[in-house]
């Protein structure tokens, strides 16, 4: 059987940092309140002339730098993003052009904060069938471009960035299982409407309390589903690498797993919620910092607009 394995990770964060103190100057909020409610202290914000494909390109170069692969060995590009450079062509095609990789298929998928898990699931299937050998999977979002910075409930949450992984064919299990779901009846609770609001641009609208409650319950279920599908106990999980949406959601999932927060990769304090980029950025942080060791079992999970949700169980 052909297995798939994450063989390299990379990340990129814009240099411009927006702190809670910065937000205090324009919003009725405080650093203490933001940290208490969300766990966020700062977030990185894209330059006005920078695009999602620019960030994806830099994250990819970082992943290639630490890999044994050549760019020419990449035979599929999947980009998970909510903030494409253009309506079309895809951000994946723009990234492909910047990388100078000719003719391999490249496409975007849109599942908002669950996008990276969805993309990883697709990459896994391509490799399992023997169709592809080395898949570049990128989660990238410039959430600041769709954030209304006069809306206190939203402006404090979002950050920009990109995370990239190379998924390669392997004779040993790496991606053990993936599980993805959606339910469109919750669309209006977290969305970007296509009608212009008073600010003159399409920006995020969210019913935060309802989203929080559904997210916690849904992530509980995906944890149970993942453990049951693989006949595992909670103690078999070495690390939780979750979508970085809110520190209270991370703590709830860790509690579900009877896991100390010391075994949870937390980047929300310095990244904010970077949507599809948050899991690969957290994975990059966990591996590059030396916390996650080869052979350890990692559970990644996410919940996002749609609603979409999913998990991936991997052995690093």
C-alpha positions in Angstrom: 0.0 0.0 0.0 1.1 3.5 -0.7 1.0 5.8 2.3 1.4 9.6 2.4 3.6 11.5 4.9 4.3 15.1 5.7 8.0 15.3 4.9 8.6 19.1 5.3 7.0 22.2 6.8 7.4 25.9 6.3 5.8 29.1 7.3 5.6 32.8 6.6 4.3 35.8 8.6 4.2 39.4 7.4 6.6 41.7 9.2 3.9 44.3 10.2 2.6 43.4 13.7 -0.7 44.8 15.1 -0.7 44.6 18.9 -3.6 44.8 21.3 -2.2 48.2 22.4 -2.5 49.4 18.8 -6.2 48.4 18.7 -6.8 50.2 22.0 -6.2 53.5 20.1 -9.1 52.9 17.7 -11.5 50.6 19.5 -13.4 50.5 22.8 -11.3 47.6 24.1 -8.2 46.8 26.1 -5.2 44.4 26.0 -6.4 42.7 29.1 -9.9 42.1 27.7 -8.6 40.7 24.4 -6.1 38.4 26.1 -8.7 37.1 28.6 -11.4 36.5 25.9 -9.3 35.2 23.1 -5.7 34.6 24.1 -4.5 36.9 21.4 -1.7 39.4 22.1 -0.7 40.4 18.6 -1.2 39.4 14.9 0.7 39.9 11.7 -0.8 42.1 9.0 -0.1 41.9 5.3 1.4 44.8 3.4 -1.1 46.6 1.1 0.9 45.5 -1.9 1.3 41.9 -0.8 -1.0 39.1 -1.9 -2.0 35.6 -0.6 0.2 34.0 -3.4 3.2 36.1 -2.2 2.8 34.7 1.3 2.2 31.2 0.0 5.4 31.5 -2.1 7.5 32.5 0.9 6.1 29.7 3.0 6.8 27.2 0.2 10.4 28.3 -0.1 10.8 27.8 3.6 9.3 24.2 3.3 11.6 23.4 0.3 14.6 24.7 2.2 14.2 22.1 5.0 13.2 19.3 2.6 15.2 16.9 0.5 12.9 17.6 -2.4 13.5 19.8 -5.5 10.7 22.1 -6.6 10.6 20.2 -9.9 9.5 17.1 -8.0 6.2 18.7 -6.9 3.5 17.2 -9.1 0.4 18.8 -7.5 -0.3 22.1 -5.8 -3.3 22.6 -3.5 -3.9 26.0 -1.9 -6.5 26.4 0.8 -7.5 30.0 1.0 -10.5 32.3 1.7 -8.7 35.4 0.3 -7.6 34.6 -3.2 -5.5 37.1 -5.2 -8.2 37.3 -7.8 -11.6 35.8 -8.5 -9.8 33.8 -11.1 -7.3 32.3 -11.9 -6.7 30.4 -8.7 -4.1 31.5 -6.1 -2.5 28.0 -6.7 -1.9 29.0 -10.3 -0.4 32.3 -9.2 1.8 30.4 -6.8 2.8 27.9 -9.5 3.9 30.7 -11.7 6.1 32.3 -9.0 7.7 28.9 -8.2 8.4 28.3 -11.9 6.8 24.8 -11.8 5.4 24.0 -15.2 2.3 22.0 -16.1 1.5 20.1 -12.8 -2.1 20.5 -11.7 -2.8 23.4 -9.3 -6.1 24.4 -7.7 -7.6 26.2 -4.7 -10.1 24.8 -2.2 -12.3 27.0 0.1 -13.3 25.7 3.5 -12.3 28.8 5.4 -10.6 27.8 8.7 -10.9 24.1 7.9 -9.3 24.6 4.6 -5.9 23.1 5.4 -7.5 19.9 6.7 -9.6 19.6 3.6 -6.6 20.2 1.4 -4.5 17.6 3.3 -7.3 15.1 2.9 -7.3 15.6 -0.8 -3.5 15.3 -1.1 -3.6 12.1 0.9 -6.1 10.6 -1.5 -4.1 11.6 -4.6 -1.0 9.9 -3.1 -2.9 6.8 -1.9 -4.1 6.1 -5.4 -0.6 6.4 -6.8 -1.6 9.3 -9.0 0.9 11.8 -7.4 4.1 11.4 -5.4 4.8 14.9 -4.0 2.0 17.3 -3.2 2.5 20.9 -2.1 -0.3 21.8 0.3 -0.5 25.5 1.4 -2.9 27.2 3.8 -2.8 30.9 3.3 -5.1 33.8 4.3 -5.0 37.6 4.4 -7.9 38.0 6.7 -7.1 41.7 7.3 -8.3 42.3 3.8 -11.9 41.2 4.8 -11.9 42.6 8.3 -13.9 45.6 9.4 -11.6 47.4 11.8 -14.4 49.4 13.3 -16.1 46.2 14.5 -14.6 45.4 17.9 -15.9 41.8 17.9 -14.0 41.0 14.7 -11.1 43.3 14.4 -9.3 41.8 17.4 -9.4 38.2 16.1 -7.8 38.0 12.6 -4.2 37.8 11.4 -2.4 37.0 8.1 0.1 34.4 7.2 0.8 31.2 5.3 1.9 27.7 6.2 3.1 25.0 3.7 3.8 21.3 3.9 5.1 18.8 1.4 3.2 15.5 1.4 5.1 12.7 -0.2 4.5 9.0 -1.0 5.9 6.7 1.7 6.1 3.0 2.5 5.2 3.8 6.1 2.1 5.5 7.5 2.3 9.2 8.0 -1.2 10.6 7.4 -3.1 7.9 9.3 -6.6 9.3 8.7 -8.6 12.4 7.8 -12.2 13.3 8.5 -14.0 16.2 7.0 -17.6 17.5 7.3 -19.8 20.5 6.6 -23.3 21.7 7.3 -24.5 24.7 5.3 -27.5 25.5 7.4 -25.2 27.6 9.7 -24.0 29.8 6.8 -25.3 33.1 8.2 -23.5 32.7 11.6 -20.1 33.3 10.1 -19.8 34.7 6.6 -18.7 37.5 4.3 -21.9 38.7 2.4 -21.6 39.8 -1.2 -23.5 43.0 -0.5 -21.5 46.1 0.3 -21.8 47.2 3.9 -21.4 50.8 5.2 -17.6 50.5 5.1 -17.8 50.1 1.3 -16.3 46.6 1.2 -17.2 43.0 1.9 -16.1 42.1 5.4 -16.6 39.3 8.0 -19.9 39.1 9.9 -20.0 36.7 12.9 -22.4 35.7 15.6 -19.6 35.0 18.0 -21.3 33.4 21.0 -23.3 31.0 18.8 -20.2 30.1 16.8 -18.2 29.4 20.0 -20.8 27.0 21.4 -21.3 25.1 18.2 -17.5 24.9 17.6 -16.7 23.4 21.0 -19.5 20.7 20.6 -18.5 19.9 17.1 -14.8 19.6 17.9 -15.7 17.2 20.7 -17.4 15.0 18.2 -14.6 15.1 15.7 -12.1 14.0 18.4 -14.4 11.1 19.3 -14.8 10.2 15.6 -11.0 10.2 15.0 -10.1 8.1 18.0 -12.9 5.6 17.3 -11.9 5.3 13.6 -8.3 4.4 14.6 -9.1 2.3 17.7 -7.1 4.7 19.8 -7.2 5.9 23.4 -6.9 9.6 24.3 -3.5 8.8 25.8 -2.2 7.6 22.4 -2.2 11.2 21.2 1.2 12.9 21.8 0.3 16.4 20.5 -2.7 18.5 19.7 -2.2 21.0 16.8 -5.5 22.8 16.6 -6.9 25.6 14.5 -6.0 28.7 16.4 -9.4 30.4 16.8 -9.7 31.1 20.5 -7.7 30.0 23.5 -10.9 28.8 25.3 -11.7 26.5 22.4 -8.2 25.1 22.5 -8.5 24.5 26.2 -11.9 22.8 25.8 -10.4 20.4 23.2 -7.4 19.6 25.4 -9.8 18.9 28.3 -11.7 16.5 26.0 -8.5 14.6 25.4 -7.5 14.7 29.1 -4.4 16.5 27.8 -2.2 19.1 29.5 -1.9 22.4 27.6 1.8 21.7 27.6 1.0 19.1 24.8 -1.0 21.6 22.8 0.8 23.8 20.2 -0.4 27.3 20.9 0.4 30.1 18.5 -2.8 32.2 18.8 -1.1 34.6 21.2 1.3 35.8 18.5 -0.6 35.0 15.3 -4.2 35.6 16.0 -6.7 33.6 13.8 -5.0 33.1 10.4 -7.8 30.9 9.1 -6.5 28.2 6.7 -2.9 29.1 7.6 -3.3 28.5 11.3 -2.7 24.8 11.5 0.3 24.6 9.2 1.8 27.6 10.9 1.3 25.9 14.3 2.7 22.6 13.0 5.7 24.5 11.6 6.2 26.1 15.0 5.9 22.8 16.8 8.4 21.0 14.6 10.9 23.9 14.2 11.0 24.5 17.9 11.8 20.9 18.6 8.7 20.2 20.6 7.3 17.7 18.2 9.6 14.7 17.7 9.8 12.1 14.9 7.5 9.2 15.5 5.0 11.1 17.6 1.3 11.0 16.9 -0.4 14.4 16.2 -4.1 15.2 16.1 -5.0 18.3 14.0 -8.5 19.7 14.0 -10.4 22.7 12.7 -13.8 24.4 12.6 -14.7 27.2 10.2 -17.4 29.0 8.3 -19.8 27.0 6.3 -19.9 25.4 8.9 -17.0 23.2 8.0 -14.9 21.0 10.3 -12.4 18.3 10.1 -9.4 16.4 11.6 -6.2 14.8 10.5 -4.3 12.2 12.5 -0.7 11.9 11.5 2.5 10.3 12.7 5.4 12.8 12.2 
